[in-house]
Amino acid sequence: MSSSEGTSGGTEADSPEPTFDAAAVATMLADECRAAVRRLGRRGAVVAVSGGVDSGVTAALCARGLGAERVLCLRLPERDTVAESSDLGLELARMLGCPTEEESITASLEALGCYRRSDAAIRKVVPEYERGWPYKLVRSPPASGIIVFSLVVELPDGSRIRRRMPAEPYRELLAASNMKQRVRKLCEYTWADQLTYAVAGTPNHLEYDQGFFVKGGDGLADFKPIARLLKTEVYALARELGIPAGIATRAPTTDTFSLEQSQEEFYFGYPHEIMDLLLWGHGRGLSAEALSPRVGLSAAEVQVAYGEIERRRVATEYLHAPALLPEPHG
């Protein structure tokens, strides 16, 4: 199944095609999870559950295919994540009947200098910043030009400062933030080694195709059950699988910065319903004029979005690339 090449979508109202059979796909993917774990010679699966719909559906598919007792729902909060994330992960594990563990990674990130590096990068843009003030990165609206990022910091009185993020502190802040995903993955593989389990990845097709993941972090896994599903399809599966409502209806977030942030404002530029349609249309070779009425954008805006899709694929090709093995000569 490959959504970029024109698979079905999530629901009649908001998906590319109204023929997505959630029940059939759930059964198929659960079987695929079981087959993947067997091929890898593992006994079960570790799923890092964030309280989001992607990890919730991944855990539910693994539980259906492997048996709930063979799926560890791992909760890995840190100081910048909301308490609700771990609570929702716990609710999910209990609903599925899966064992669950919670390990805060705050101390590890502190020791590795994650927060120190983040603070230093932020102060290059907002010198008055003090640790504990909520912050996030936001992108400029989709346009034909270069994407510009701004830093948003919330002051103790509730007011916010927004300043353009120069390239150097932007890279420093992103590098520090990526440590969170890599430390989480370290914990996942530690548990996987201990239990002789495989690590299940949680990216959906939109994230996988457009490179919205960290190399060696959430991009690393032994198998990725939903990497061919559009986000609307994942939501449809969540309803089919009976995922708790707090997860099944939760809006996509980055779950990285301390100020609440959507994936739209940080990376994609459009809500997932629109991005699914744009990616679907681009994969089908639909002209901007043909897709325009479907997404509620002008043909010019669709063309700009198509351009961003292509540029992101090129820019994030490195994230998908395996290690290079130079041939010896002589």
PALUM-348543 format. One record per residue (C-alpha): x, y, z negated; residue in three letters. Coordinates in Angstrom, 2 decimals. Layout:
N
<X = X	Y = Y	Z = Z	type = Ala>
...
***
This chain:
330
<X = 0.00	Y = 0.00	Z = 0.00	type = Met>
<X = 1.45	Y = 3.39	Z = 0.96	type = Ser>
<X = -0.57	Y = 6.51	Z = 0.27	type = Ser>
<X = 1.71	Y = 8.68	Z = 2.38	type = Ser>
<X = 0.77	Y = 6.57	Z = 5.36	type = Glu>
<X = -2.92	Y = 6.89	Z = 4.72	type = Gly>
<X = -4.40	Y = 4.66	Z = 2.06	type = Thr>
<X = -7.68	Y = 5.32	Z = 0.37	type = Ser>
<X = -8.18	Y = 7.93	Z = -2.31	type = Gly>
<X = -9.69	Y = 8.06	Z = -5.78	type = Gly>
<X = -13.37	Y = 9.05	Z = -5.55	type = Thr>
<X = -15.84	Y = 10.10	Z = -2.87	type = Glu>
<X = -15.73	Y = 13.68	Z = -4.09	type = Ala>
<X = -12.03	Y = 14.36	Z = -4.46	type = Asp>
<X = -9.98	Y = 11.78	Z = -2.57	type = Ser>
<X = -8.77	Y = 11.41	Z = 1.02	type = Pro>
<X = -11.05	Y = 8.44	Z = 1.74	type = Glu>
<X = -14.12	Y = 7.24	Z = -0.20	type = Pro>
<X = -13.27	Y = 3.55	Z = 0.16	type = Thr>
<X = -10.86	Y = 3.04	Z = -2.72	type = Phe>
<X = -11.87	Y = -0.21	Z = -4.45	type = Asp>
<X = -10.59	Y = 0.35	Z = -7.97	type = Ala>
<X = -11.62	Y = -3.10	Z = -9.20	type = Ala>
<X = -9.82	Y = -4.90	Z = -6.38	type = Ala>
<X = -6.71	Y = -2.73	Z = -6.69	type = Val>
<X = -6.58	Y = -3.24	Z = -10.48	type = Ala>
<X = -6.66	Y = -7.00	Z = -10.02	type = Thr>
<X = -4.05	Y = -6.91	Z = -7.29	type = Met>
<X = -1.63	Y = -4.70	Z = -9.21	type = Leu>
<X = -2.04	Y = -6.70	Z = -12.41	type = Ala>
<X = -1.07	Y = -9.80	Z = -10.43	type = Asp>
<X = 1.87	Y = -7.91	Z = -8.92	type = Glu>
<X = 3.06	Y = -6.90	Z = -12.40	type = Cys>
<X = 3.03	Y = -10.53	Z = -13.49	type = Arg>
<X = 4.87	Y = -11.62	Z = -10.34	type = Ala>
<X = 7.47	Y = -8.87	Z = -10.69	type = Ala>
<X = 8.30	Y = -9.78	Z = -14.27	type = Val>
<X = 8.62	Y = -13.44	Z = -13.31	type = Arg>
<X = 10.91	Y = -12.63	Z = -10.38	type = Arg>
<X = 13.10	Y = -10.63	Z = -12.72	type = Leu>
<X = 13.29	Y = -13.54	Z = -15.16	type = Gly>
<X = 11.82	Y = -11.49	Z = -18.01	type = Arg>
<X = 9.25	Y = -12.42	Z = -20.65	type = Arg>
<X = 7.17	Y = -9.25	Z = -20.74	type = Gly>
<X = 7.22	Y = -5.49	Z = -20.15	type = Ala>
<X = 8.14	Y = -2.30	Z = -21.99	type = Val>
<X = 6.04	Y = 0.77	Z = -21.13	type = Val>
<X = 6.85	Y = 4.22	Z = -22.52	type = Ala>
<X = 3.39	Y = 5.66	Z = -23.16	type = Val>
<X = 3.21	Y = 9.44	Z = -23.22	type = Ser>
<X = -0.51	Y = 9.89	Z = -23.68	type = Gly>
<X = -0.85	Y = 10.61	Z = -19.97	type = Gly>
<X = -2.94	Y = 8.75	Z = -17.41	type = Val>
<X = 0.01	Y = 7.33	Z = -15.45	type = Asp>
<X = 1.62	Y = 5.53	Z = -18.38	type = Ser>
<X = -1.82	Y = 4.55	Z = -19.68	type = Gly>
<X = -2.79	Y = 2.86	Z = -16.41	type = Val>
<X = 0.64	Y = 1.23	Z = -16.11	type = Thr>
<X = 0.33	Y = -0.24	Z = -19.61	type = Ala>
<X = -3.21	Y = -1.47	Z = -18.92	type = Ala>
<X = -2.16	Y = -3.14	Z = -15.66	type = Leu>
<X = 0.75	Y = -4.86	Z = -17.40	type = Cys>
<X = -1.49	Y = -5.99	Z = -20.24	type = Ala>
<X = -4.00	Y = -7.44	Z = -17.79	type = Arg>
<X = -1.32	Y = -9.23	Z = -15.77	type = Gly>
<X = 0.99	Y = -10.41	Z = -18.56	type = Leu>
<X = -1.24	Y = -10.56	Z = -21.60	type = Gly>
<X = -1.41	Y = -7.74	Z = -24.12	type = Ala>
<X = 0.91	Y = -9.50	Z = -26.55	type = Glu>
<X = 3.71	Y = -9.34	Z = -23.96	type = Arg>
<X = 3.55	Y = -5.57	Z = -23.41	type = Val>
<X = 5.31	Y = -3.19	Z = -25.78	type = Leu>
<X = 3.84	Y = 0.32	Z = -25.76	type = Cys>
<X = 6.76	Y = 2.50	Z = -26.79	type = Leu>
<X = 6.07	Y = 6.01	Z = -28.12	type = Arg>
<X = 9.05	Y = 8.38	Z = -27.96	type = Leu>
<X = 8.12	Y = 11.86	Z = -29.19	type = Pro>
<X = 10.54	Y = 14.74	Z = -29.76	type = Glu>
<X = 10.23	Y = 18.20	Z = -31.24	type = Arg>
<X = 8.85	Y = 19.84	Z = -28.09	type = Asp>
<X = 6.08	Y = 17.30	Z = -27.42	type = Thr>
<X = 2.66	Y = 17.78	Z = -28.93	type = Val>
<X = 1.63	Y = 15.32	Z = -31.65	type = Ala>
<X = -1.40	Y = 14.43	Z = -29.54	type = Glu>
<X = 0.85	Y = 12.58	Z = -27.06	type = Ser>
<X = 2.00	Y = 9.95	Z = -29.53	type = Ser>
<X = -1.47	Y = 9.72	Z = -31.09	type = Asp>
<X = -3.00	Y = 9.01	Z = -27.69	type = Leu>
<X = -0.34	Y = 6.40	Z = -27.04	type = Gly>
<X = -1.22	Y = 4.73	Z = -30.32	type = Leu>
<X = -4.93	Y = 4.79	Z = -29.42	type = Glu>
<X = -4.13	Y = 3.21	Z = -26.07	type = Leu>
<X = -2.03	Y = 0.42	Z = -27.60	type = Ala>
<X = -4.76	Y = -0.40	Z = -30.09	type = Arg>
<X = -7.41	Y = -0.44	Z = -27.37	type = Met>
<X = -5.33	Y = -2.77	Z = -25.21	type = Leu>
<X = -4.24	Y = -4.92	Z = -28.14	type = Gly>
<X = -0.56	Y = -4.35	Z = -27.38	type = Cys>
<X = 2.21	Y = -4.08	Z = -29.98	type = Pro>
<X = 3.54	Y = -0.55	Z = -30.30	type = Thr>
<X = 6.54	Y = 1.22	Z = -31.77	type = Glu>
<X = 7.22	Y = 4.90	Z = -32.35	type = Glu>
<X = 10.77	Y = 6.25	Z = -32.34	type = Glu>
<X = 11.37	Y = 9.99	Z = -32.48	type = Ser>
<X = 14.26	Y = 11.00	Z = -30.24	type = Ile>
<X = 14.65	Y = 14.46	Z = -31.82	type = Thr>
<X = 17.71	Y = 13.55	Z = -33.89	type = Ala>
<X = 19.41	Y = 11.95	Z = -30.88	type = Ser>
<X = 18.76	Y = 14.99	Z = -28.72	type = Leu>
<X = 20.00	Y = 17.26	Z = -31.49	type = Glu>
<X = 23.22	Y = 15.27	Z = -31.79	type = Ala>
<X = 23.76	Y = 15.29	Z = -28.02	type = Leu>
<X = 23.38	Y = 19.06	Z = -27.88	type = Gly>
<X = 20.12	Y = 19.13	Z = -25.90	type = Cys>
<X = 18.49	Y = 21.87	Z = -27.95	type = Tyr>
<X = 21.72	Y = 23.85	Z = -28.34	type = Arg>
<X = 22.21	Y = 23.85	Z = -24.58	type = Arg>
<X = 18.57	Y = 24.81	Z = -23.97	type = Ser>
<X = 18.75	Y = 27.67	Z = -26.46	type = Asp>
<X = 21.94	Y = 28.99	Z = -24.88	type = Ala>
<X = 20.43	Y = 28.93	Z = -21.40	type = Ala>
<X = 17.27	Y = 30.70	Z = -22.56	type = Ile>
<X = 19.23	Y = 33.44	Z = -24.33	type = Arg>
<X = 21.00	Y = 34.28	Z = -21.09	type = Lys>
<X = 17.60	Y = 35.44	Z = -19.84	type = Val>
<X = 15.85	Y = 36.41	Z = -23.09	type = Val>
<X = 18.63	Y = 37.45	Z = -25.52	type = Pro>
<X = 16.20	Y = 37.95	Z = -28.40	type = Glu>
<X = 14.99	Y = 34.35	Z = -28.20	type = Tyr>
<X = 15.05	Y = 32.38	Z = -31.44	type = Glu>
<X = 14.86	Y = 28.61	Z = -31.78	type = Arg>
<X = 11.30	Y = 27.46	Z = -32.24	type = Gly>
<X = 9.75	Y = 30.03	Z = -29.93	type = Trp>
<X = 7.69	Y = 28.11	Z = -27.32	type = Pro>
<X = 8.88	Y = 28.37	Z = -23.72	type = Tyr>
<X = 8.41	Y = 26.95	Z = -20.23	type = Lys>
<X = 9.56	Y = 27.34	Z = -16.62	type = Leu>
<X = 7.10	Y = 28.37	Z = -13.91	type = Val>
<X = 7.56	Y = 28.52	Z = -10.16	type = Arg>
<X = 6.45	Y = 31.16	Z = -7.69	type = Ser>
<X = 3.26	Y = 30.49	Z = -5.67	type = Pro>
<X = 3.67	Y = 28.43	Z = -2.47	type = Pro>
<X = 5.08	Y = 30.57	Z = 0.31	type = Ala>
<X = 7.35	Y = 30.18	Z = 3.30	type = Ser>
<X = 10.31	Y = 31.61	Z = 1.40	type = Gly>
<X = 12.54	Y = 30.29	Z = -1.37	type = Ile>
<X = 10.84	Y = 29.14	Z = -4.58	type = Ile>
<X = 11.66	Y = 31.44	Z = -7.48	type = Val>
<X = 11.52	Y = 30.25	Z = -11.09	type = Phe>
<X = 10.67	Y = 32.37	Z = -14.10	type = Ser>
<X = 11.12	Y = 31.73	Z = -17.81	type = Leu>
<X = 8.10	Y = 32.32	Z = -20.03	type = Val>
<X = 8.72	Y = 32.72	Z = -23.77	type = Val>
<X = 6.01	Y = 33.15	Z = -26.38	type = Glu>
<X = 6.86	Y = 35.50	Z = -29.27	type = Leu>
<X = 5.69	Y = 34.94	Z = -32.86	type = Pro>
<X = 2.92	Y = 37.52	Z = -32.39	type = Asp>
<X = 1.48	Y = 35.51	Z = -29.50	type = Gly>
<X = 2.61	Y = 37.84	Z = -26.75	type = Ser>
<X = 4.67	Y = 36.45	Z = -23.89	type = Arg>
<X = 7.76	Y = 37.53	Z = -22.01	type = Ile>
<X = 8.19	Y = 36.46	Z = -18.38	type = Arg>
<X = 11.53	Y = 36.98	Z = -16.66	type = Arg>
<X = 13.05	Y = 35.67	Z = -13.47	type = Arg>
<X = 15.44	Y = 32.77	Z = -14.06	type = Met>
<X = 18.81	Y = 33.15	Z = -12.32	type = Pro>
<X = 20.33	Y = 30.02	Z = -10.80	type = Ala>
<X = 22.97	Y = 29.34	Z = -13.46	type = Glu>
<X = 20.77	Y = 29.39	Z = -16.59	type = Pro>
<X = 18.05	Y = 27.59	Z = -14.61	type = Tyr>
<X = 20.40	Y = 24.70	Z = -13.88	type = Arg>
<X = 21.65	Y = 24.69	Z = -17.47	type = Glu>
<X = 18.13	Y = 24.56	Z = -18.90	type = Leu>
<X = 17.05	Y = 21.85	Z = -16.47	type = Leu>
<X = 20.14	Y = 19.75	Z = -17.20	type = Ala>
<X = 19.51	Y = 19.99	Z = -20.93	type = Ala>
<X = 15.83	Y = 19.13	Z = -20.52	type = Ser>
<X = 16.67	Y = 16.10	Z = -18.36	type = Asn>
<X = 18.46	Y = 14.63	Z = -21.36	type = Met>
<X = 15.04	Y = 13.96	Z = -22.88	type = Lys>
<X = 14.05	Y = 11.61	Z = -20.06	type = Gln>
<X = 17.42	Y = 9.87	Z = -20.13	type = Arg>
<X = 17.37	Y = 9.28	Z = -23.88	type = Val>
<X = 13.84	Y = 7.89	Z = -23.61	type = Arg>
<X = 15.02	Y = 5.50	Z = -20.92	type = Lys>
<X = 17.93	Y = 4.40	Z = -23.13	type = Leu>
<X = 15.41	Y = 3.49	Z = -25.83	type = Cys>
<X = 13.23	Y = 1.62	Z = -23.33	type = Glu>
<X = 16.10	Y = -0.53	Z = -22.14	type = Tyr>
<X = 17.31	Y = -1.15	Z = -25.67	type = Thr>
<X = 13.92	Y = -2.60	Z = -26.54	type = Trp>
<X = 13.82	Y = -4.46	Z = -23.22	type = Ala>
<X = 17.18	Y = -6.09	Z = -23.96	type = Asp>
<X = 16.06	Y = -7.02	Z = -27.45	type = Gln>
<X = 12.85	Y = -8.67	Z = -26.21	type = Leu>
<X = 14.07	Y = -9.94	Z = -22.82	type = Thr>
<X = 11.47	Y = -7.70	Z = -21.21	type = Tyr>
<X = 11.44	Y = -5.65	Z = -18.01	type = Ala>
<X = 10.97	Y = -1.89	Z = -18.02	type = Val>
<X = 7.86	Y = -0.69	Z = -16.20	type = Ala>
<X = 8.14	Y = 2.71	Z = -14.51	type = Gly>
<X = 5.19	Y = 5.08	Z = -14.50	type = Thr>
<X = 5.54	Y = 7.48	Z = -11.53	type = Pro>
<X = 2.57	Y = 7.80	Z = -9.20	type = Asn>
<X = 3.04	Y = 8.22	Z = -5.45	type = His>
<X = 2.94	Y = 12.01	Z = -5.53	type = Leu>
<X = 5.76	Y = 12.12	Z = -8.09	type = Glu>
<X = 7.73	Y = 9.33	Z = -6.41	type = Tyr>
<X = 7.48	Y = 10.74	Z = -2.89	type = Asp>
<X = 8.21	Y = 14.33	Z = -3.90	type = Gln>
<X = 11.06	Y = 13.56	Z = -6.30	type = Gly>
<X = 9.35	Y = 14.70	Z = -9.48	type = Phe>
<X = 11.45	Y = 12.54	Z = -11.78	type = Phe>
<X = 14.88	Y = 12.46	Z = -13.41	type = Val>
<X = 17.56	Y = 10.21	Z = -11.98	type = Lys>
<X = 18.63	Y = 7.77	Z = -14.69	type = Gly>
<X = 15.60	Y = 8.93	Z = -16.67	type = Gly>
<X = 11.93	Y = 8.42	Z = -15.83	type = Asp>
<X = 13.04	Y = 7.50	Z = -12.31	type = Gly>
<X = 14.77	Y = 4.38	Z = -13.63	type = Leu>
<X = 12.77	Y = 1.16	Z = -14.01	type = Ala>
<X = 12.70	Y = -2.53	Z = -13.09	type = Asp>
<X = 9.32	Y = -2.25	Z = -11.35	type = Phe>
<X = 6.93	Y = 0.62	Z = -10.66	type = Lys>
<X = 3.30	Y = -0.56	Z = -10.51	type = Pro>
<X = 1.62	Y = 2.69	Z = -9.42	type = Ile>
<X = 4.28	Y = 4.25	Z = -7.19	type = Ala>
<X = 2.05	Y = 3.71	Z = -4.13	type = Arg>
<X = -1.05	Y = 5.29	Z = -5.66	type = Leu>
<X = -2.11	Y = 8.90	Z = -5.31	type = Leu>
<X = -2.99	Y = 10.69	Z = -8.53	type = Lys>
<X = -6.71	Y = 10.58	Z = -7.77	type = Thr>
<X = -6.40	Y = 6.82	Z = -7.35	type = Glu>
<X = -4.68	Y = 6.55	Z = -10.72	type = Val>
<X = -7.58	Y = 8.40	Z = -12.35	type = Tyr>
<X = -10.00	Y = 6.03	Z = -10.63	type = Ala>
<X = -8.08	Y = 3.06	Z = -12.03	type = Leu>
<X = -8.14	Y = 4.62	Z = -15.48	type = Ala>
<X = -11.94	Y = 4.63	Z = -15.35	type = Arg>
<X = -12.01	Y = 1.07	Z = -14.03	type = Glu>
<X = -9.66	Y = -0.19	Z = -16.73	type = Leu>
<X = -11.54	Y = 1.54	Z = -19.55	type = Gly>
<X = -8.64	Y = 3.73	Z = -20.63	type = Ile>
<X = -9.57	Y = 5.96	Z = -23.62	type = Pro>
<X = -11.26	Y = 9.15	Z = -22.45	type = Ala>
<X = -8.61	Y = 11.37	Z = -24.01	type = Gly>
<X = -6.09	Y = 9.81	Z = -21.64	type = Ile>
<X = -8.31	Y = 9.12	Z = -18.63	type = Ala>
<X = -9.33	Y = 12.78	Z = -18.38	type = Thr>
<X = -6.10	Y = 14.40	Z = -19.53	type = Arg>
<X = -4.63	Y = 16.92	Z = -17.07	type = Ala>
<X = -1.12	Y = 16.17	Z = -15.76	type = Pro>
<X = 1.62	Y = 17.94	Z = -17.73	type = Thr>
<X = 5.41	Y = 18.03	Z = -17.63	type = Thr>
<X = 5.60	Y = 17.08	Z = -21.34	type = Asp>
<X = 9.09	Y = 18.62	Z = -21.34	type = Thr>
<X = 8.93	Y = 22.20	Z = -22.54	type = Phe>
<X = 7.48	Y = 23.43	Z = -25.81	type = Ser>
<X = 4.88	Y = 25.71	Z = -24.21	type = Leu>
<X = 1.95	Y = 23.90	Z = -22.58	type = Glu>
<X = 2.62	Y = 23.54	Z = -18.89	type = Gln>
<X = 0.98	Y = 21.92	Z = -15.88	type = Ser>
<X = 2.81	Y = 20.10	Z = -13.10	type = Gln>
<X = 1.20	Y = 22.57	Z = -10.72	type = Glu>
<X = 2.89	Y = 25.64	Z = -12.18	type = Glu>
<X = 6.26	Y = 23.95	Z = -12.63	type = Phe>
<X = 6.70	Y = 21.87	Z = -9.48	type = Tyr>
<X = 3.92	Y = 21.28	Z = -6.97	type = Phe>
<X = 2.27	Y = 24.68	Z = -6.63	type = Gly>
<X = -1.19	Y = 23.13	Z = -6.29	type = Tyr>
<X = -3.38	Y = 20.95	Z = -8.55	type = Pro>
<X = -3.04	Y = 17.22	Z = -8.00	type = His>
<X = -6.37	Y = 16.94	Z = -6.15	type = Glu>
<X = -5.09	Y = 19.34	Z = -3.49	type = Ile>
<X = -1.57	Y = 17.89	Z = -3.44	type = Met>
<X = -2.96	Y = 14.39	Z = -2.89	type = Asp>
<X = -4.87	Y = 15.63	Z = 0.15	type = Leu>
<X = -1.88	Y = 17.56	Z = 1.46	type = Leu>
<X = 0.42	Y = 14.56	Z = 1.13	type = Leu>
<X = -2.24	Y = 12.31	Z = 2.67	type = Trp>
<X = -2.80	Y = 14.68	Z = 5.59	type = Gly>
<X = 0.91	Y = 15.12	Z = 6.17	type = His>
<X = 1.42	Y = 11.35	Z = 6.16	type = Gly>
<X = -1.43	Y = 10.87	Z = 8.62	type = Arg>
<X = 0.00	Y = 13.50	Z = 10.95	type = Gly>
<X = -3.08	Y = 15.70	Z = 10.63	type = Leu>
<X = -2.64	Y = 19.23	Z = 11.92	type = Ser>
<X = -2.89	Y = 22.11	Z = 9.47	type = Ala>
<X = -6.05	Y = 23.23	Z = 11.27	type = Glu>
<X = -7.67	Y = 19.81	Z = 10.85	type = Ala>
<X = -6.88	Y = 19.52	Z = 7.14	type = Leu>
<X = -7.65	Y = 23.14	Z = 6.29	type = Ser>
<X = -11.41	Y = 22.80	Z = 5.58	type = Pro>
<X = -10.83	Y = 19.63	Z = 3.57	type = Arg>
<X = -8.47	Y = 21.31	Z = 1.09	type = Val>
<X = -10.04	Y = 24.76	Z = 1.03	type = Gly>
<X = -6.86	Y = 26.43	Z = 2.26	type = Leu>
<X = -6.16	Y = 28.38	Z = 5.41	type = Ser>
<X = -4.28	Y = 26.63	Z = 8.20	type = Ala>
<X = -1.31	Y = 28.88	Z = 7.47	type = Ala>
<X = -1.34	Y = 27.84	Z = 3.80	type = Glu>
<X = -1.51	Y = 24.17	Z = 4.75	type = Val>
<X = 1.45	Y = 24.64	Z = 7.08	type = Gln>
<X = 3.43	Y = 26.22	Z = 4.24	type = Val>
<X = 2.51	Y = 23.29	Z = 1.98	type = Ala>
<X = 3.59	Y = 20.80	Z = 4.68	type = Tyr>
<X = 6.90	Y = 22.62	Z = 4.83	type = Gly>
<X = 7.35	Y = 22.32	Z = 1.06	type = Glu>
<X = 6.57	Y = 18.59	Z = 1.21	type = Ile>
<X = 9.30	Y = 18.10	Z = 3.80	type = Glu>
<X = 11.84	Y = 20.29	Z = 1.99	type = Arg>
<X = 11.25	Y = 18.51	Z = -1.33	type = Arg>
<X = 11.86	Y = 15.15	Z = 0.33	type = Arg>
<X = 15.19	Y = 16.36	Z = 1.67	type = Val>
<X = 16.20	Y = 18.10	Z = -1.55	type = Ala>
<X = 15.41	Y = 15.06	Z = -3.72	type = Thr>
<X = 16.80	Y = 12.37	Z = -1.43	type = Glu>
<X = 19.73	Y = 12.11	Z = -3.84	type = Tyr>
<X = 17.36	Y = 11.01	Z = -6.61	type = Leu>
<X = 16.31	Y = 7.95	Z = -4.59	type = His>
<X = 19.81	Y = 7.08	Z = -3.39	type = Ala>
<X = 21.52	Y = 4.00	Z = -4.86	type = Pro>
<X = 25.16	Y = 4.15	Z = -5.87	type = Ala>
<X = 27.44	Y = 4.31	Z = -2.85	type = Leu>
<X = 30.01	Y = 1.53	Z = -2.45	type = Leu>
<X = 32.88	Y = 2.84	Z = -0.30	type = Pro>
<X = 34.58	Y = 0.19	Z = 1.81	type = Glu>
<X = 38.31	Y = -0.23	Z = 1.16	type = Pro>
<X = 40.53	Y = 0.35	Z = 4.17	type = His>
<X = 44.09	Y = -0.59	Z = 4.94	type = Gly>
***
